[in-house]
Amino acid sequence: MHNPVNTDVFSPPHGNRRPGKPTKLLLAGSHNFFYKPKRAVDTLAYLLKQDMEFTLQIAGRCCWNNDENFCQKEIADYAAW
């Protein structure tokens, strides 16, 4: 997946982590396909396994199904590991 963010400029600080202050990940936009939020949850799971402190916020419309409530429940169920 293409990342339009310049990670040379925008990246977590190295060695300057604040205990108890997790780095926030943001997935924003219209999510027309389940794989986008699924990949964000997979990324969060990977980072948490590395003993890193992160949170994930998914903002925007979840619309890979006509019922947005269904989509929100589907991603919440997927993230309930």
C-alpha positions as CSV (number, residue, x, y, z in Angstrom):
1,M,0.0,0.0,0.0
2,H,1.4,3.4,-0.9
3,N,2.3,5.7,2.1
4,P,1.9,9.4,1.2
5,V,3.6,10.4,4.4
6,N,7.3,11.5,4.3
7,T,8.6,9.2,7.1
8,D,12.0,11.1,7.0
9,V,10.1,14.1,8.5
10,F,7.1,12.4,10.3
11,S,8.2,9.5,12.5
12,P,8.3,8.6,16.2
13,P,11.2,10.0,18.1
14,H,14.1,7.5,18.6
15,G,15.1,6.9,22.2
16,N,12.8,9.7,23.5
17,R,9.7,7.7,24.2
18,R,7.5,9.0,27.0
19,P,6.4,6.2,29.3
20,G,2.6,6.1,29.7
21,K,2.2,8.3,26.6
22,P,1.6,5.9,23.6
23,T,2.3,7.0,20.1
24,K,-1.0,7.6,18.3
25,L,-1.6,6.0,14.9
26,L,-4.4,7.5,12.7
27,L,-6.2,5.9,9.8
28,A,-8.3,8.6,8.1
29,G,-10.5,8.8,5.0
30,S,-13.3,6.8,3.5
31,H,-12.6,3.1,4.0
32,N,-14.3,1.4,1.0
33,F,-12.5,-1.9,1.5
34,F,-12.1,-3.9,4.7
35,Y,-8.4,-4.5,4.1
36,K,-7.5,-0.9,4.9
37,P,-8.7,-0.9,8.6
38,K,-7.7,-4.6,8.9
39,R,-4.1,-3.7,7.8
40,A,-4.1,-0.9,10.4
41,V,-5.2,-3.3,13.1
42,D,-2.6,-5.8,12.0
43,T,0.1,-3.1,12.2
44,L,-1.0,-2.1,15.7
45,A,-0.9,-5.8,16.8
46,Y,2.6,-6.1,15.4
47,L,3.8,-3.0,17.2
48,L,2.2,-4.0,20.5
49,K,4.0,-7.4,20.3
50,Q,7.3,-5.5,20.1
51,D,6.6,-4.0,23.5
52,M,5.9,-0.6,22.0
53,E,3.1,1.7,23.3
54,F,0.7,2.6,20.5
55,T,-3.0,3.4,20.1
56,L,-5.0,3.4,16.9
57,Q,-7.8,5.7,15.9
58,I,-9.8,5.0,12.8
59,A,-11.5,8.1,11.5
60,G,-13.8,8.4,8.5
61,R,-16.6,6.4,6.9
62,C,-16.4,2.6,7.0
63,C,-18.4,1.7,3.9
64,W,-17.3,-1.6,2.5
65,N,-20.8,-2.8,3.3
66,N,-24.0,-0.7,2.9
67,D,-24.5,-0.8,6.7
68,E,-21.9,1.3,8.4
69,N,-22.8,-0.2,11.8
70,F,-22.0,-3.6,10.4
71,C,-18.6,-2.3,9.2
72,Q,-17.8,-0.8,12.6
73,K,-18.7,-4.1,14.3
74,E,-16.7,-6.1,11.8
75,I,-13.5,-4.2,12.5
76,A,-14.2,-4.1,16.2
77,D,-14.6,-7.9,16.2
78,Y,-11.5,-8.3,14.2
79,A,-9.5,-6.1,16.6
80,A,-10.8,-8.0,19.7
81,W,-7.7,-10.2,20.1
